[in-house]
Amino acid sequence: MAGALPVSPLAPAGFPELPVIGGVRFAAAEAGVRYKGRTDVMLAVMDPGTSVAGVFTRSATRSAPVLDCQAKIGGASDSGAAILVNSGNANAFTGRYGEESVAAICAAVASATGVPQGRVFTASTGVIGEPLPHDRILARLDTLTGALAPGAMEQAARAIMTTDTFPKGSAAQVEIKGRAVSIAGIAKGSGMIAPDMATMLVYIFTDAGYDQAALQSLLAELTDRTFNCITVDSDTSTSDSLMLCATGAADVDATGNPAFAEALHGVMLDLAQQVVRDGEGATKFVEIRVTGAASDADAKIHAMSIANSPLVKTAIAGEDPNWGRVVMAVGKSGAAADRDRLTIRFGDILVAENGWVSPDYREEDAARFMKGQELVIAVDIGLGAGAATVWTCDLTHQYIAINADYRS
């Protein structure tokens, strides 16, 4: 897409200061995969002993890099590991050409870094259906390996951006067994966001040690409470990948530690919400809270139905407190609901109860509430104890403009 996009009005003040994670180094370079004048390839190299966990899209049309990563996750951690990511081209729906590109990149990275080929992971993001010009990436490998540095995570975050308007990073530190442990992560994502595993491209690193099988289980659990609870436009990518690497450089085993899990959850939730805040064309960050459903699963179905409804999202964009569209979204979701038991709130404003508009509801109060950038829509189904919270954004004219012009 031609031209730089203005930074989202929902963006944080700036990229956070991330701690240096022992046992991992980063580099970024300009390879000209699709665009000129911007970094578009990042390389991360981890020391021997690093445990690697990952969750990936369950799309039936997932990309060659995703399939390759899925096949490699769970391997022995006695050797190092490497991750190479390019933006501008998704290397998806490219048949055997996609597989050949992945194989060529993995072999070249292995040769350049000394990491076994079975521990080289790749990801690609961008346009679908065009062969990846991987020779341009390979031509920059010497530059990448020569620039590897522990403190270059922000450069890596910028290199994986596509329609993102800001790089996304988050970090946490926690004390375990008397030792300081750090967690830091980066993400890219702005459109084609409706995760069915993790989301977009996300890479999280910690200097804690962690058993690989346990790390995989923890990542899957926390993904369901973070990245699988966001949506921008209801479209699941062919390339969604989330990887978590535990280097062990802090010389402390965090396996099963609740404080570590809580800190990791905070990093993942922050990154997930930053993706929503950078939703293509977004001007509103919206939290959807559903309670009183027949089950937690039903609550999430209702919440995602509301969050994904174009009518709800365009009403939010227009600052219209059209609560009838929320009723519609609950009714169409397929989960159990009873019209006469619904309660709806916009922030602290009671909009409807017992299946009808509240007698105390004032449209001007709700209209004033809708002018805010941070909105909460709460719905109680009135059937049980099931609850779920998801995060989304509005749908604006700019979303159409970005995607109508995406390949030009």
C-alpha positions as CSV (number, residue, x, y, z in Angstrom):
1,M,0.0,0.0,0.0
2,A,1.4,3.3,-1.0
3,G,2.2,6.0,1.5
4,A,2.7,6.0,5.3
5,L,-0.4,5.8,7.4
6,P,-1.0,8.4,10.2
7,V,-0.4,6.9,13.7
8,S,-3.5,5.6,15.3
9,P,-5.1,8.0,17.7
10,L,-5.3,5.1,20.2
11,A,-1.5,4.4,20.1
12,P,0.5,4.5,23.3
13,A,2.8,7.5,23.9
14,G,5.8,5.7,22.5
15,F,7.6,2.4,22.2
16,P,8.3,1.1,25.7
17,E,11.8,0.6,27.1
18,L,12.3,-3.1,26.9
19,P,14.7,-5.0,29.2
20,V,17.6,-6.8,27.5
21,I,16.8,-10.5,27.5
22,G,19.9,-12.6,28.1
23,G,20.5,-15.3,25.6
24,V,18.8,-13.6,22.6
25,R,20.1,-11.1,20.0
26,F,18.2,-9.2,17.3
27,A,18.9,-7.5,14.0
28,A,16.8,-5.8,11.3
29,A,17.6,-4.9,7.7
30,E,16.1,-3.5,4.5
31,A,15.7,-6.3,1.9
32,G,13.2,-4.7,-0.5
33,V,10.8,-7.6,-0.3
34,R,8.0,-5.4,-1.5
35,Y,8.7,-1.8,-0.5
36,K,11.8,0.4,-0.7
37,G,13.2,2.5,2.0
38,R,12.0,0.6,5.1
39,T,13.3,-2.3,7.2
40,D,11.4,-5.4,6.3
41,V,13.4,-8.4,7.7
42,M,14.2,-9.2,11.3
43,L,16.4,-12.0,12.7
44,A,16.5,-13.2,16.3
45,V,19.1,-15.8,17.4
46,M,18.8,-17.6,20.8
47,D,21.5,-19.4,22.8
48,P,21.6,-23.2,23.3
49,G,19.2,-24.4,26.0
50,T,16.3,-22.2,24.8
51,S,12.9,-23.7,25.0
52,V,10.6,-22.7,22.2
53,A,6.8,-22.9,22.3
54,G,4.3,-21.7,19.6
55,V,0.7,-21.5,18.7
56,F,-0.5,-20.9,15.1
57,T,-3.5,-20.2,13.0
58,R,-5.9,-23.1,12.3
59,S,-6.8,-21.6,9.0
60,A,-7.2,-24.3,6.3
61,T,-5.2,-22.1,4.0
62,R,-2.3,-21.4,6.4
63,S,1.0,-20.4,4.9
64,A,4.2,-22.5,4.2
65,P,6.1,-20.8,7.1
66,V,3.3,-21.7,9.5
67,L,3.2,-25.3,8.5
68,D,7.0,-25.5,8.8
69,C,7.0,-23.9,12.3
70,Q,4.2,-26.3,13.4
71,A,6.3,-29.3,12.4
72,K,9.3,-28.0,14.3
73,I,7.8,-26.9,17.6
74,G,8.7,-29.3,20.5
75,G,12.2,-30.1,19.4
76,A,15.1,-30.5,21.7
77,S,16.4,-27.3,23.3
78,D,20.1,-28.3,23.8
79,S,20.9,-26.4,20.6
80,G,20.3,-22.7,19.8
81,A,17.3,-21.4,17.8
82,A,16.7,-18.7,15.3
83,I,13.6,-16.8,14.0
84,L,13.6,-14.9,10.7
85,V,10.5,-12.8,9.8
86,N,9.8,-10.7,6.7
87,S,7.1,-8.2,6.0
88,G,5.6,-7.2,2.6
89,N,4.9,-10.8,1.4
90,A,2.9,-13.5,3.3
91,N,4.4,-16.5,1.3
92,A,0.9,-17.9,1.5
93,F,-1.1,-19.7,-1.2
94,T,2.1,-20.1,-3.1
95,G,2.2,-23.9,-3.4
96,R,5.6,-25.6,-3.8
97,Y,7.3,-22.2,-4.3
98,G,6.4,-21.3,-0.8
99,E,7.8,-24.5,0.6
100,E,11.0,-24.0,-1.5
101,S,11.4,-20.4,-0.1
102,V,11.0,-21.6,3.5
103,A,13.6,-24.4,2.9
104,A,16.1,-22.0,1.3
105,I,15.7,-19.4,4.1
106,C,16.1,-22.0,6.8
107,A,19.1,-23.6,5.2
108,A,20.8,-20.2,4.8
109,V,20.0,-19.0,8.3
110,A,21.4,-22.3,9.7
111,S,24.6,-21.9,7.8
112,A,25.0,-18.2,8.8
113,T,24.3,-18.7,12.5
114,G,25.3,-22.3,13.3
115,V,21.8,-23.1,14.5
116,P,20.5,-26.5,13.3
117,Q,18.0,-26.1,10.4
118,G,15.4,-27.9,12.5
119,R,15.6,-25.0,15.0
120,V,15.2,-22.2,12.4
121,F,11.7,-20.8,12.4
122,T,10.3,-18.4,9.8
123,A,7.3,-16.2,9.3
124,S,6.1,-14.0,6.5
125,T,3.4,-11.3,6.5
126,G,1.9,-9.2,3.8
127,V,0.3,-9.8,0.4
128,I,-1.1,-13.3,-0.2
129,G,-0.6,-15.3,-3.4
130,E,2.7,-13.8,-4.7
131,P,5.9,-15.9,-4.6
132,L,8.3,-14.7,-2.0
133,P,11.5,-13.2,-3.5
134,H,13.6,-14.9,-0.9
135,D,16.8,-14.2,-2.7
136,R,16.5,-10.6,-1.5
137,I,16.3,-11.8,2.0
138,L,19.3,-14.2,1.6
139,A,21.3,-11.3,0.2
140,R,20.9,-9.5,3.5
141,L,21.9,-12.4,5.8
142,D,25.4,-11.2,6.3
143,T,24.2,-7.8,7.2
144,L,21.7,-9.3,9.7
145,T,24.1,-11.6,11.4
146,G,26.8,-8.9,11.6
147,A,24.3,-6.5,13.3
148,L,22.9,-9.0,15.9
149,A,22.7,-7.2,19.3
150,P,20.9,-7.9,22.6
151,G,19.2,-4.4,22.7
152,A,17.8,-4.3,19.1
153,M,14.3,-5.5,19.8
154,E,12.6,-2.2,18.8
155,Q,14.2,-2.4,15.4
156,A,12.9,-6.0,15.1
157,A,9.4,-4.7,16.0
158,R,9.5,-2.1,13.2
159,A,10.8,-4.5,10.6
160,I,7.7,-6.8,10.9
161,M,5.1,-4.0,10.4
162,T,2.8,-4.0,7.4
163,T,-0.3,-1.7,7.8
164,D,0.7,-1.1,11.4
165,T,1.0,2.6,12.3
166,F,3.2,2.0,15.3
167,P,5.6,-0.8,16.6
168,K,4.2,-2.8,19.5
169,G,6.2,-3.9,22.5
170,S,5.6,-4.9,26.1
171,A,7.6,-6.1,29.0
172,A,7.4,-7.3,32.6
173,Q,9.9,-8.2,35.3
174,V,9.3,-10.5,38.2
175,E,11.4,-12.0,41.0
176,I,11.5,-15.8,41.2
177,K,13.5,-17.7,43.8
178,G,15.4,-14.5,44.6
179,R,16.4,-13.8,41.0
180,A,15.1,-11.2,38.7
181,V,13.4,-12.6,35.6
182,S,12.5,-10.5,32.5
183,I,9.9,-11.0,29.8
184,A,9.7,-8.8,26.7
185,G,7.6,-9.2,23.5
186,I,6.9,-7.6,20.2
187,A,3.9,-7.9,17.9
188,K,2.6,-6.8,14.5
189,G,-1.0,-6.6,13.6
190,S,-3.6,-4.1,12.4
191,G,-6.0,-5.8,10.0
192,M,-7.1,-9.4,9.2
193,I,-7.5,-9.8,12.9
194,A,-9.8,-12.5,14.3
195,P,-7.5,-15.0,15.9
196,D,-8.1,-18.7,15.9
197,M,-5.1,-19.6,18.0
198,A,-2.9,-16.6,18.6
199,T,-2.8,-13.7,16.4
200,M,-0.8,-12.0,13.7
201,L,2.9,-12.2,14.4
202,V,4.0,-12.1,18.1
203,Y,7.4,-13.0,19.5
204,I,8.0,-13.1,23.3
205,F,11.2,-13.8,25.0
206,T,12.2,-14.5,28.6
207,D,15.5,-15.2,30.3
208,A,13.8,-17.7,32.6
209,G,14.3,-21.4,32.1
210,Y,11.1,-23.3,31.4
211,D,10.3,-26.9,30.5
212,Q,9.2,-27.0,26.8
213,A,6.1,-29.1,27.2
214,A,5.0,-27.0,30.2
215,L,5.8,-23.8,28.3
216,Q,3.7,-24.9,25.4
217,S,0.7,-25.7,27.7
218,L,1.0,-22.3,29.5
219,L,1.2,-20.4,26.2
220,A,-1.9,-22.1,24.8
221,E,-3.8,-21.4,28.1
222,L,-2.9,-17.7,28.1
223,T,-3.6,-17.3,24.4
224,D,-7.2,-18.2,25.0
225,R,-7.5,-15.4,27.5
226,T,-5.7,-12.7,25.4
227,F,-5.1,-13.0,21.7
228,N,-8.1,-15.2,21.2
229,C,-10.2,-12.5,22.8
230,I,-9.6,-9.7,20.3
231,T,-11.0,-8.9,16.9
232,V,-10.6,-6.0,14.4
233,D,-12.5,-7.2,11.4
234,S,-13.6,-10.9,11.9
235,D,-11.0,-12.2,9.4
236,T,-8.5,-14.8,10.5
237,S,-5.1,-14.6,8.8
238,T,-3.3,-17.4,6.9
239,S,-0.1,-16.5,8.8
240,D,-1.0,-16.0,12.5
241,S,1.9,-17.1,14.6
242,L,2.8,-16.6,18.3
243,M,6.1,-17.9,19.6
244,L,7.5,-17.8,23.1
245,C,11.2,-18.5,23.8
246,A,12.7,-19.1,27.3
247,T,16.5,-18.9,27.1
248,G,17.3,-19.8,30.7
249,A,20.0,-17.1,30.9
250,A,18.7,-15.8,34.3
251,D,19.7,-19.2,35.7
252,V,16.3,-19.8,37.3
253,D,13.6,-22.4,36.4
254,A,10.2,-20.7,36.3
255,T,8.3,-23.9,35.3
256,G,4.9,-23.8,37.0
257,N,5.6,-20.5,38.8
258,P,2.3,-18.5,39.3
259,A,4.1,-15.1,39.4
260,F,5.8,-15.8,36.1
261,A,2.4,-16.9,34.5
262,E,0.8,-13.7,35.8
263,A,3.6,-11.5,34.4
264,L,3.5,-13.3,31.0
265,H,-0.3,-12.9,30.9
266,G,0.1,-9.2,31.4
267,V,2.6,-8.9,28.5
268,M,0.4,-10.9,26.2
269,L,-2.8,-8.9,27.1
270,D,-0.9,-5.7,26.6
271,L,0.3,-6.7,23.1
272,A,-3.1,-8.1,22.1
273,Q,-4.8,-4.8,23.1
274,Q,-2.2,-2.8,21.3
275,V,-3.1,-4.7,18.1
276,V,-6.8,-3.6,18.6
277,R,-5.7,0.0,19.3
278,D,-3.9,-0.1,15.9
279,G,-6.9,-1.6,14.1
280,E,-7.0,-0.3,10.6
281,G,-8.8,3.0,10.7
282,A,-9.7,2.6,14.4
283,T,-10.7,5.6,16.4
284,K,-12.4,3.8,19.4
285,F,-11.1,1.0,21.7
286,V,-14.0,-1.1,22.8
287,E,-14.3,-3.6,25.6
288,I,-17.3,-6.0,25.3
289,R,-18.3,-7.6,28.6
290,V,-20.8,-10.4,28.6
291,T,-22.2,-11.9,31.9
292,G,-25.1,-14.1,32.8
293,A,-24.7,-16.5,29.9
294,A,-25.5,-20.2,30.1
295,S,-21.8,-20.9,30.0
296,D,-18.4,-19.2,29.5
297,A,-18.4,-20.5,26.0
298,D,-21.8,-19.0,25.2
299,A,-20.7,-15.7,26.8
300,K,-17.7,-15.6,24.4
301,I,-19.9,-16.4,21.4
302,H,-22.2,-13.5,22.3
303,A,-19.3,-11.2,22.9
304,M,-17.6,-11.9,19.6
305,S,-20.9,-11.6,17.8
306,I,-21.2,-8.1,19.2
307,A,-17.5,-7.2,18.6
308,N,-17.6,-8.5,15.0
309,S,-20.9,-6.9,13.9
310,P,-20.4,-4.3,11.2
311,L,-23.5,-2.6,12.3
312,V,-22.4,-2.3,15.9
313,K,-18.9,-1.2,14.8
314,T,-20.1,1.4,12.4
315,A,-22.6,2.8,15.0
316,I,-19.6,3.1,17.4
317,A,-17.6,4.9,14.7
318,G,-20.5,7.3,14.2
319,E,-20.9,7.8,18.0
320,D,-24.4,6.6,17.8
321,P,-25.7,4.8,21.0
322,N,-27.8,2.4,18.9
323,W,-28.4,-0.3,21.5
324,G,-30.8,-2.1,19.1
325,R,-27.7,-3.3,17.2
326,V,-26.3,-4.9,20.3
327,V,-29.7,-6.7,20.8
328,M,-29.4,-7.9,17.2
329,A,-25.9,-9.2,17.6
330,V,-26.9,-11.2,20.7
331,G,-29.9,-12.6,18.9
332,K,-28.0,-13.8,15.9
333,S,-25.0,-15.3,17.7
334,G,-26.4,-18.8,18.0
335,A,-25.8,-19.0,21.7
336,A,-28.7,-19.3,24.2
337,A,-30.4,-16.0,24.9
338,D,-33.8,-14.7,26.1
339,R,-35.0,-11.4,24.8
340,D,-36.9,-10.6,28.0
341,R,-33.9,-11.1,30.3
342,L,-31.4,-9.0,28.6
343,T,-29.7,-6.1,30.4
344,I,-27.4,-3.6,28.4
345,R,-25.1,-1.0,29.7
346,F,-23.0,1.6,27.9
347,G,-20.3,2.3,30.6
348,D,-22.2,3.1,33.8
349,I,-25.4,4.0,31.9
350,L,-28.2,1.4,32.2
351,V,-29.7,1.3,28.7
352,A,-32.1,-1.6,28.7
353,E,-33.3,-4.2,31.2
354,N,-35.9,-7.0,31.2
355,G,-36.0,-6.9,27.4
356,W,-36.9,-3.2,27.1
357,V,-35.4,0.2,27.3
358,S,-34.8,1.4,30.9
359,P,-37.3,4.0,32.1
360,D,-34.3,6.1,33.4
361,Y,-32.4,5.9,30.1
362,R,-31.6,9.3,28.5
363,E,-30.3,9.2,24.9
364,E,-28.3,12.3,25.4
365,D,-26.3,10.6,28.2
366,A,-25.4,7.7,26.0
367,A,-24.6,9.9,23.1
368,R,-22.1,11.8,25.3
369,F,-20.6,8.5,26.5
370,M,-20.1,7.4,22.9
371,K,-17.8,10.4,22.1
372,G,-15.1,8.8,24.3
373,Q,-12.1,6.9,22.8
374,E,-12.3,4.1,25.4
375,L,-15.7,2.4,25.6
376,V,-17.3,-0.4,27.5
377,I,-20.4,-2.2,26.4
378,A,-21.8,-4.6,28.9
379,V,-24.5,-7.2,28.3
380,D,-26.1,-9.5,30.9
381,I,-27.9,-12.4,29.3
382,G,-29.8,-13.4,32.4
383,L,-29.5,-17.1,32.0
384,G,-26.6,-18.3,34.1
385,A,-23.1,-17.6,35.4
386,G,-21.1,-17.6,32.1
387,A,-18.9,-14.6,31.5
388,A,-16.4,-13.4,28.9
389,T,-14.6,-10.2,27.9
390,V,-13.3,-9.4,24.4
391,W,-11.8,-6.3,22.9
392,T,-12.5,-4.7,19.5
393,C,-12.5,-1.3,17.7
394,D,-14.8,0.6,15.5
395,L,-15.1,0.3,11.7
396,T,-14.5,3.5,9.8
397,H,-14.2,4.8,6.3
398,Q,-10.4,4.6,6.7
399,Y,-10.6,0.8,7.0
400,I,-12.1,0.6,3.6
401,A,-9.6,3.0,2.1
402,I,-6.6,1.0,3.5
403,N,-7.9,-2.3,2.3
404,A,-9.2,-1.1,-1.1
405,D,-5.6,0.2,-1.8
406,Y,-3.7,-2.6,0.0
407,R,-1.8,-4.0,-3.0
408,S,-1.1,-0.8,-4.9
